[in-house]
Amino acid sequence: IDSILQIEKRLDYRALLYNIEARVLDDYRDYYGVRDRRNAQEEVSTDYTEWDNEQFNTRIDTLLKRSLSHAQALQQCPVTDYKDILKFDKRGAQYVPTLFEFLVNSAIDLSNNQALAIAWQKSWAQRERATGALMPLLYYYSKYHAEGEDLHEVYNKHKNHEESGLLLVEHSQNWDHPYQELKDYVARFPNGYFTNAVQNIIQDIEAKKVQLDYDKNVHTGDTIPVNIASKNVNRVTIKLYRVPDGILQEKGNRGLYADVHHLEFLDSRTVDIEGTVPFERNRVKTAFPPQTYGRYILLPEYEVDGRIQRQQKFYVPDAFSVFDMTAFSIGEKDKPGRIFVVDSKTGTPLSGVTVKNHFKGITGADGSVEIPLTVKQDNF
């Protein structure tokens, strides 16, 4: 590339060659630019495999600046004159009509210098505002905008043009309550280029989902509170199941999914939630009565398109425990340690509890049992 640049006289070709060299060095940087390498910046080796990241970045930015050094001339070079070099379709040539737009867009993407990138963004925006061409301007706004510039207002200014859908597709997820604007766009342009993409966003907004939040450890005497997060679901049934010990022993330690039909159904709560699509409600509350010792799982059921949405499998680690005992160990090196068992709610020591963990013992009046020296203390 350097050898061609030495003899090439055309400004447009030189601009493209500078950009190509910057792209090549961008790839080389990721391959050769060792992250923790720090070279003296004033001593740049002729062997780029010895450069550090900063030296690559400096050289890339220099090439990018050279590629845009004749911006006004590049603005007179239609990209359609370079169809043997650049790959684009008809719409692409409307978004990026000249070599200037192509090269400035590329420079912003390649540069690691934020100040340079911002300056190039400004020059690009000024160019499109000056020409008054809508498609290049909207393409610019689909990628960048100045600090403090409201893209929602930009969309509203151009919303009666089909190409405004580009802003909806790229930015509406960051706006407050864009649902009606998305629906209005589809109504205005039912066969528009962006209509399918906008409809996909609408479908995501309208999608139904329920998430449950509950304590993973519950005392046997306590009710089981459940927090429901609902997206577009007005009625949900929460079902309480007991998880058989066999499933826990088989899959609990491996974090696998198990079939719901293996569970023992115990109870359910149906909760009505106010809202008109689209809506989200968090912290909708319900509760289940106290349960006996064991492992349990809560699963939601709700209607989607006339059919009940229910899980066929559940994630075993999502099961919660109902218990009334907590154990902990205390020990010193080369001395017998002790395991203490206490009431999980009050902390009261529990006597007469059988402990099995590499040995077997029964807790005494203080709620503890001695760990034999024959058992490795790091097991506890």
Summary of the structure (lengths in Angstrom):
residues: 380
radius of gyration: 32.7
end to end distance: 65.6
largest distance: 96.0
contacts: 1061
relative contact order: 0.06
helix: 43%
strand: 24%
